[in-house]
Amino acid sequence: MSEEDALKGKIEDSVIERYKAIRDSKPTRKGEFLGVERDKFYVAISEEEVYELSPLAYYIWALCDGEHTVKDIAVDISNNANIPYHEVIEPLLIVLEQMVKAGLVGY
């Protein structure tokens, strides 16, 4: 059984297609980690552009080291948070898409 077959019925086909398109990509984080304050993580793209990340978004950003694939990141989150793999995919895609738009992650 393929990975797509295992995911069918658990998540929407459009999510599966988006995931298939990038799952083997190795995203690379951009910016500089500035620090953490009260569960908010701060990453700067430039002096004028600083982003406040949630703990999950920061965790994903930190795993975007150019060596982990998107699938590796999904498996890591699933294992460490004890959440079924199929439940991790859509939120992961949303966070990655937002970080790409913000310039915090590239492929």
N, C-alpha and C positions, 0 to 999 in steps of 0.2 A: 504494500500500500504506500502510495506516495505521500509526501507531507501535505500536499494540497488536498488529497482525498481525506486525510485524517482531520483536516481543518473544516472541510465542508460540513455544513449544518451547525457548526459551532460559532462561526463568524461569517459575516456577509461576504459574498463573492467579490464585491468591489474592494474590500479590505484585503482579501487573499491576493487579488491581482496587484494591488499596491505593494504588498509585502513581497510577493514574488519578484517584483521589479527591482527591489533593493536589498533583499535578504543576504546576498553574497557580497554586497558592497562593504567597504571598510571605511566608515566615516572618520573624519579627523576633526578634532575640536580646534576652535580658533579663539583667540582672546587670552586673557591672563586672569587667573584666579586672584581675587583681591582679599577675600576673607569671608567669614561667616559671622552672622549676628542673629540670634534668636531664630534659628532654623531657616534663615534666609542666606543664600549663598550668592556672592557678588562676583561677577565676571565682567571684565572690561574689554571691549573691542578697541576702544581708543579713550582718550581723556574725556571726550564728550559723550561717549556711548558706553554706559554701564548697565548691565542687566542683573535683575534680582531673580534668582532661580529657586524653585522649590527643592526640597531634598531629593525628590525623584528626578527632576530635570537635571540637577547637578550630578547625580549618580550617573545618569545616561551620558551627560557631557563628558564626565571623567573617563568613561569607558570608550569614548570616541577617540582612540589613540592611534588610529590608522592600522592597527593590528587585529582588533576585534571586528568581526562582521556584524551586521545588524542581527543576524540569527544568533550569533554568540551572545550579544547583548540581551536579546529576548530570553535565551536559556538562562543566563546569569540572573536576570531579574526574577524569572520564574522560580529558580532554585533557591535564591536567597530570601525571597519574600514569601515562599511557599504558596505561590499562586499558580494555578494551571497555566501552562504555556499558551494555550489559545486565548486566555483572558489578558495576556500581556501584550499581544501583538498590536491591537488597535491603539491603546494608549501610547505605546512606544512610537508608533508611526506618527501620531499627532504631535508628540513632543519633538521628534526629529524634524518633522516638517516645519514646526514653529521655529526651531533653532536654525534651520537652514535659511528661512526667510529673514531671521534676525542677523545672520552672518556669524553665528556661534559654531556652526558645524558645516563642513563641506565634504564632498565626495570626490 
